[in-house]
Amino acid sequence: MNDVPADTILFDDFLKVDIRVGTIIEAEPFPEARKPAFRLKIDFGPEIGVKKTSAQITRHYTLENVVGRQVAAVVNFPPRQIGPMMSEVLTLGFPDGDGEVVMIGLDQTVPNGGRLY
């Protein structure tokens, strides 16, 4: 990723990116991925439903401690082929000092499907 700040955008541009909260309900190994990753199923509530994705989060998370965690994800990108699976959302995180993903966390539980604003 690039550390240079992005160009200035309008608020309407920000509103085009639909970032929602969901709960990881299932996690499994994803050995077919180019970089170490997990295959995740995330519940975004009744309006959006359960979506599949892969996430390169194996450095800081285990299959056991990621299930039940609430995460933020972009839910309105088109599906993307990642190895043998179709990824439906992009789980969000920040790089640690080594460039490994640290997922965005919440300090309180909120209803699945809530939109970031």
N, CA, C and O of each residue as an XYZ file, in Angstrom:
468
protein
N       0.831     -1.186      0.000
C       0.000      0.000      0.000
C       0.871      1.245      0.000
O       2.059      1.200      0.323
N       0.255      2.344     -0.367
C       0.955      3.614     -0.486
C       0.736      4.442      0.774
O      -0.400      4.573      1.231
N       1.795      5.000      1.342
C       1.686      5.820      2.548
C       1.436      7.295      2.241
O       1.281      8.097      3.162
N       1.393      7.664      0.954
C       1.151      9.041      0.561
C      -0.338      9.343      0.739
O      -1.174      8.541      0.323
N      -0.689     10.480      1.347
C      -2.111     10.814      1.507
C      -2.835     10.854      0.159
O      -2.274     11.287     -0.847
N      -4.071     10.400      0.157
C      -4.882     10.388     -1.056
C      -5.332     11.798     -1.412
O      -5.304     12.704     -0.579
N      -5.743     11.965     -2.650
C      -6.273     13.248     -3.092
C      -7.521     13.603     -2.292
O      -8.222     12.718     -1.803
N      -7.792     14.877     -2.161
C      -8.995     15.362     -1.497
C     -10.220     14.921     -2.299
O     -10.226     14.987     -3.528
N     -11.258     14.469     -1.584
C     -12.502     14.069     -2.231
C     -13.659     14.865     -1.626
O     -13.514     15.501     -0.582
N     -14.776     14.819     -2.284
C     -15.987     15.453     -1.773
C     -16.700     14.492     -0.835
O     -16.506     13.280     -0.919
N     -17.521     15.028      0.057
C     -18.267     14.191      0.990
C     -19.133     13.187      0.241
O     -19.280     12.049      0.686
N     -19.710     13.591     -0.892
C     -20.526     12.670     -1.689
C     -19.710     11.475     -2.177
O     -20.250     10.380     -2.331
N     -18.415     11.676     -2.421
C     -17.549     10.554     -2.810
C     -17.407      9.568     -1.658
O     -17.446      8.356     -1.870
N     -17.244     10.077     -0.448
C     -17.149      9.219      0.738
C     -18.423      8.395      0.897
O     -18.365      7.213      1.237
N     -19.569      9.020      0.653
C     -20.847      8.319      0.821
C     -21.032      7.167     -0.158
O     -21.857      6.283      0.074
N     -20.279      7.170     -1.241
C     -20.365      6.079     -2.219
C     -19.757      4.787     -1.676
O     -20.106      3.699     -2.136
N     -18.858      4.894     -0.710
C     -18.222      3.708     -0.121
C     -19.069      3.262      1.065
O     -19.174      3.972      2.065
N     -19.667      2.094      0.950
C     -20.583      1.571      1.968
C     -19.799      0.676      2.931
O     -19.535     -0.489      2.635
N     -19.433      1.234      4.083
C     -18.663      0.502      5.095
C     -19.621      0.111      6.211
O     -20.256      0.967      6.827
N     -19.717     -1.194      6.464
C     -20.650     -1.722      7.462
C     -19.916     -2.562      8.493
O     -18.792     -3.013      8.271
N     -20.579     -2.761      9.627
C     -20.056     -3.632     10.669
C     -20.732     -4.995     10.552
O     -21.924     -5.096     10.263
N     -19.943     -6.030     10.781
C     -20.472     -7.388     10.774
C     -19.715     -8.242     11.770
O     -18.643     -7.867     12.245
N     -20.289     -9.399     12.081
C     -19.656    -10.334     13.013
C     -19.155    -11.547     12.249
O     -19.894    -12.164     11.482
N     -17.883    -11.882     12.470
C     -17.320    -13.077     11.838
C     -17.979    -14.295     12.482
O     -17.871    -14.505     13.690
N     -18.660    -15.093     11.664
C     -19.363    -16.269     12.184
C     -18.660    -17.577     11.828
O     -18.965    -18.630     12.388
N     -17.725    -17.499     10.900
C     -16.990    -18.709     10.514
C     -15.633    -18.311      9.956
O     -15.517    -17.327      9.226
N     -14.608    -19.082     10.304
C     -13.254    -18.854      9.794
C     -12.613    -20.205      9.531
O     -12.741    -21.135     10.328
N     -11.925    -20.301      8.405
C     -11.231    -21.543      8.068
C      -9.945    -21.217      7.319
O      -9.801    -20.125      6.769
N      -9.022    -22.156      7.299
C      -7.777    -21.917      6.569
C      -8.065    -21.678      5.088
O      -9.068    -22.152      4.556
N      -7.186    -20.946      4.441
C      -7.306    -20.690      3.006
C      -5.947    -20.969      2.365
O      -5.254    -20.042      1.947
N      -5.562    -22.260      2.286
C      -4.229    -22.602      1.801
C      -3.982    -22.250      0.333
O      -2.830    -22.158     -0.092
N      -5.043    -22.052     -0.443
C      -4.884    -21.733     -1.864
C      -4.486    -20.273     -2.094
O      -4.081    -19.920     -3.202
N      -4.590    -19.434     -1.092
C      -4.245    -18.016     -1.237
C      -2.742    -17.858     -1.443
O      -1.954    -18.658     -0.940
N      -2.348    -16.826     -2.183
C      -0.927    -16.571     -2.440
C      -0.171    -16.225     -1.169
O       0.954    -16.682     -0.969
N      -0.788    -15.411     -0.299
C      -0.206    -15.066      1.001
C      -1.069    -15.723      2.065
O      -2.254    -15.957      1.826
N      -0.509    -16.032      3.243
C      -1.307    -16.673      4.298
C      -2.585    -15.873      4.583
O      -2.545    -14.660      4.789
N      -3.717    -16.585      4.589
C      -5.007    -15.921      4.763
C      -6.020    -16.890      5.364
O      -5.824    -18.105      5.375
N      -7.096    -16.317      5.857
C      -8.253    -17.086      6.313
C      -9.414    -16.804      5.368
O      -9.518    -15.726      4.782
N     -10.274    -17.793      5.238
C     -11.544    -17.629      4.539
C     -12.577    -17.324      5.617
O     -12.697    -18.080      6.580
N     -13.320    -16.239      5.475
C     -14.256    -15.800      6.508
C     -15.685    -15.728      5.979
O     -15.918    -15.467      4.799
N     -16.635    -15.966      6.882
C     -18.042    -15.652      6.631
C     -18.423    -14.625      7.684
O     -18.219    -14.833      8.880
N     -18.986    -13.501      7.215
C     -19.312    -12.382      8.093
C     -20.799    -12.079      7.987
O     -21.333    -11.928      6.889
N     -21.466    -11.991      9.138
C     -22.897    -11.690      9.192
C     -23.079    -10.178      9.309
O     -22.666     -9.567     10.295
N     -23.702     -9.581      8.288
C     -23.968     -8.145      8.265
C     -25.431     -7.822      8.567
O     -25.907     -6.738      8.227
N     -26.136     -8.737      9.191
C     -27.524     -8.469      9.558
C     -28.494     -8.821      8.443
O     -28.083     -9.223      7.355
N     -29.797     -8.667      8.723
C     -30.822     -9.151      7.801
C     -30.862     -8.442      6.445
O     -31.231     -9.070      5.453
N     -30.504     -7.183      6.368
C     -30.598     -6.478      5.089
C     -29.502     -6.880      4.107
O     -29.745     -6.953      2.903
N     -28.300     -7.141      4.613
C     -27.168     -7.485      3.748
C     -26.898     -8.986      3.767
O     -26.543     -9.565      2.740
N     -27.063     -9.615      4.915
C     -26.870    -11.057      5.026
C     -25.440    -11.452      5.323
O     -24.623    -10.628      5.737
N     -25.150    -12.722      5.107
C     -23.824    -13.289      5.348
C     -23.023    -13.215      4.054
O     -23.494    -13.624      2.993
N     -21.813    -12.690      4.156
C     -20.937    -12.532      2.993
C     -19.622    -13.256      3.234
O     -19.184    -13.416      4.373
N     -18.993    -13.695      2.134
C     -17.714    -14.398      2.189
C     -16.581    -13.456      1.790
O     -16.754    -12.560      0.963
N     -15.429    -13.683      2.394
C     -14.238    -12.935      2.028
C     -13.004    -13.710      2.455
O     -13.097    -14.695      3.188
N     -11.863    -13.261      1.997
C     -10.596    -13.777      2.526
C      -9.875    -12.600      3.165
O     -10.054    -11.452      2.758
N      -9.069    -12.893      4.157
C      -8.356    -11.833      4.858
C      -6.970    -12.325      5.247
O      -6.816    -13.416      5.795
N      -5.968    -11.510      4.958
C      -4.574    -11.832      5.293
C      -4.298    -11.369      6.722
O      -3.575    -10.399      6.950
N      -4.884    -12.077      7.668
C      -4.824    -11.675      9.076
C      -4.181    -12.730      9.964
O      -4.334    -12.697     11.185
N      -3.458    -13.667      9.351
C      -2.934    -14.811     10.107
C      -1.824    -14.453     11.088
O      -1.519    -15.246     11.978
N      -1.218    -13.292     10.951
C      -0.114    -12.906     11.842
C      -0.616    -12.599     13.251
O       0.021    -12.984     14.232
N      -1.749    -11.912     13.357
C      -2.235    -11.461     14.657
C      -3.484    -12.196     15.155
O      -3.924    -11.973     16.283
N      -4.048    -13.059     14.329
C      -5.310    -13.706     14.688
C      -5.232    -15.201     14.416
O      -4.484    -15.657     13.552
N      -6.028    -15.954     15.178
C      -6.153    -17.390     14.953
C      -7.580    -17.671     14.512
O      -8.461    -16.823     14.656
N      -7.801    -18.852     13.979
C      -9.161    -19.226     13.583
C     -10.105    -19.166     14.772
O     -11.275    -18.810     14.631
N      -9.587    -19.517     15.946
C     -10.425    -19.554     17.144
C     -10.745    -18.157     17.680
O     -11.876    -17.914     18.103
N      -9.777    -17.232     17.673
C     -10.055    -15.934     18.301
C     -10.677    -14.907     17.355
O     -11.030    -13.808     17.784
N     -10.812    -15.249     16.087
C     -11.415    -14.303     15.150
C     -12.947    -14.481     15.079
O     -13.673    -13.525     14.803
N     -13.424    -15.698     15.328
C     -14.868    -15.942     15.288
C     -15.537    -15.202     16.439
O     -15.089    -15.282     17.583
N     -16.611    -14.481     16.129
C     -17.327    -13.693     17.118
C     -16.885    -12.242     17.162
O     -17.529    -11.421     17.815
N     -15.805    -11.916     16.485
C     -15.276    -10.555     16.464
C     -16.066     -9.704     15.471
O     -16.379    -10.154     14.369
N     -16.382     -8.478     15.870
C     -17.020     -7.544     14.940
C     -15.942     -6.814     14.149
O     -14.920     -6.404     14.699
N     -16.187     -6.660     12.845
C     -15.228     -6.036     11.945
C     -15.939     -5.041     11.035
O     -17.162     -5.072     10.892
N     -15.157     -4.163     10.426
C     -15.671     -3.227      9.434
C     -15.267     -3.735      8.053
O     -14.170     -4.258      7.861
N     -16.182     -3.569      7.094
C     -15.899     -4.024      5.727
C     -16.631     -3.155      4.720
O     -17.707     -2.626      4.999
N     -16.031     -3.015      3.539
C     -16.702     -2.376      2.413
C     -17.599     -3.441      1.795
O     -17.132     -4.514      1.411
N     -18.897     -3.134      1.704
C     -19.850     -4.136      1.217
C     -20.363     -3.848     -0.187
O     -21.157     -4.626     -0.715
N     -19.926     -2.742     -0.812
C     -20.466     -2.439     -2.136
C     -19.424     -2.440     -3.260
O     -19.643     -1.832     -4.308
N     -18.303     -3.114     -3.048
C     -17.393     -3.384     -4.159
C     -17.951     -4.574     -4.935
O     -18.657     -5.401     -4.359
N     -17.650     -4.679     -6.231
C     -18.085     -5.883     -6.943
C     -17.323     -7.100     -6.417
O     -16.197     -6.956     -5.943
N     -17.914     -8.294     -6.492
C     -17.198     -9.500     -6.056
C     -15.883     -9.638     -6.813
O     -15.760     -9.227     -7.967
N     -14.891    -10.235     -6.123
C     -13.554    -10.386     -6.707
C     -13.070    -11.812     -6.503
O     -13.169    -12.359     -5.405
N     -12.549    -12.408     -7.561
C     -12.027    -13.764     -7.489
C     -10.698    -13.762     -6.752
O      -9.756    -13.084     -7.163
N     -10.620    -14.527     -5.653
C      -9.394    -14.692     -4.883
C      -9.108    -16.193     -4.859
O      -9.705    -16.934     -4.079
N      -8.198    -16.627     -5.713
C      -7.955    -18.061     -5.829
C      -9.240    -18.759     -6.240
O      -9.901    -18.326     -7.184
N      -9.608    -19.842     -5.543
C     -10.814    -20.581     -5.923
C     -12.121    -20.011     -5.346
O     -13.188    -20.581     -5.573
N     -12.051    -18.900     -4.607
C     -13.273    -18.362     -4.004
C     -13.594    -16.972     -4.537
O     -12.715    -16.251     -5.009
N     -14.878    -16.612     -4.449
C     -15.322    -15.273     -4.821
C     -15.482    -14.462     -3.543
O     -16.319    -14.781     -2.699
N     -14.675    -13.409     -3.400
C     -14.738    -12.538     -2.225
C     -15.824    -11.498     -2.458
O     -15.856    -10.844     -3.501
N     -16.720    -11.348     -1.473
C     -17.875    -10.464     -1.641
C     -17.736     -9.130     -0.911
O     -18.463     -8.186     -1.219
N     -16.815     -9.035      0.052
C     -16.603     -7.798      0.807
C     -15.107     -7.630      1.063
O     -14.331     -8.576      0.932
N     -14.715     -6.406      1.432
C     -13.322     -6.126      1.778
C     -13.255     -5.780      3.253
O     -13.722     -4.721      3.673
N     -12.668     -6.683      4.047
C     -12.498     -6.444      5.479
C     -11.390     -5.411      5.662
O     -10.351     -5.483      5.005
N     -11.617     -4.445      6.563
C     -10.700     -3.319      6.703
C      -9.754     -3.472      7.895
O     -10.115     -4.042      8.925
N      -8.554     -2.959      7.733
C      -7.568     -2.983      8.793
C      -6.469     -1.982      8.500
O      -6.478     -1.305      7.471
N      -5.524     -1.900      9.420
C      -4.373     -1.026      9.274
C      -3.113     -1.857      9.376
O      -3.126     -2.910     10.014
N      -2.000     -1.407      8.751
C      -0.746     -2.148      8.867
C      -0.072     -1.881     10.209
O      -0.075     -0.756     10.710
N       0.507     -2.940     10.782
C       1.335     -2.745     11.971
C       2.723     -2.299     11.502
O       2.899     -2.000     10.321
N       3.692     -2.250     12.382
C       5.036     -1.810     12.033
C       5.724     -2.658     10.989
O       6.661     -2.203     10.333
N       5.261     -3.910     10.825
C       5.842     -4.816      9.831
C       4.978     -4.938      8.585
O       5.277     -5.737      7.697
N       3.904     -4.148      8.513
C       3.025     -4.215      7.349
C       1.968     -5.301      7.433
O       1.263     -5.545      6.454
N       1.840     -5.963      8.587
C       0.831     -7.007      8.765
C      -0.492     -6.378      9.190
O      -0.506     -5.357      9.877
N      -1.598     -6.985      8.782
C      -2.922     -6.403      9.001
C      -3.389     -6.531     10.451
O      -3.341     -7.605     11.052
N      -3.842     -5.395     10.991
C      -4.539     -5.337     12.275
C      -5.949     -4.852     11.946
O      -6.128     -3.730     11.473
N      -6.942     -5.690     12.195
C      -8.309     -5.333     11.837
C      -8.827     -4.180     12.693
O      -8.427     -4.012     13.846
N      -9.714     -3.400     12.110
C     -10.379     -2.327     12.846
C     -11.271     -2.976     13.894
O     -12.057     -3.866     13.571
N     -11.159     -2.545     15.141
C     -11.956     -3.105     16.220
C     -12.888     -2.079     16.828
O     -12.653     -0.875     16.732
N     -13.940     -2.559     17.449
C     -14.911     -1.702     18.131
C     -14.721     -1.849     19.628
O     -14.357     -2.925     20.104
N     -14.961     -0.788     20.372
C     -14.851     -0.912     21.819
C     -16.189     -1.229     22.469
O     -16.261     -1.408     23.685
N     -17.261     -1.301     21.662
C     -18.575     -1.724     22.128
C     -19.230     -2.537     21.028
O     -18.939     -2.341     19.848
N     -20.114     -3.449     21.408
C     -20.862     -4.225     20.420
C     -21.976     -3.369     19.852
O     -22.687     -2.681     20.585
N     -22.119     -3.420     18.531
C     -23.182     -2.668     17.849
C     -23.953     -3.649     16.954
O     -23.450     -4.730     16.649
N     -25.176     -3.279     16.528
C     -25.940     -4.181     15.657
C     -25.223     -4.416     14.319
O     -24.697     -3.484     13.712
N     -25.215     -5.658     13.879
C     -24.634     -5.986     12.566
C     -25.369     -5.216     11.476
O     -26.589     -5.056     11.524
N     -24.610     -4.745     10.499
C     -25.186     -4.023      9.380
C     -25.130     -2.514      9.525
O     -25.436     -1.794      8.574
N     -24.742     -2.014     10.704
C     -24.645     -0.558     10.894
C     -23.630      0.035      9.928
O     -22.567     -0.536      9.681
N     -23.986      1.192      9.390
C     -23.115      1.851      8.420
C     -22.202      2.875      9.107
O     -22.627      3.607     10.001
N     -20.943      2.907      8.667
C     -19.980      3.876      9.177
C     -20.361      5.275      8.717
O     -20.681      5.500      7.550
N     -20.320      6.202      9.656
C     -20.500      7.624      9.306
C     -19.664      8.474     10.228
O     -19.666      9.699     10.110
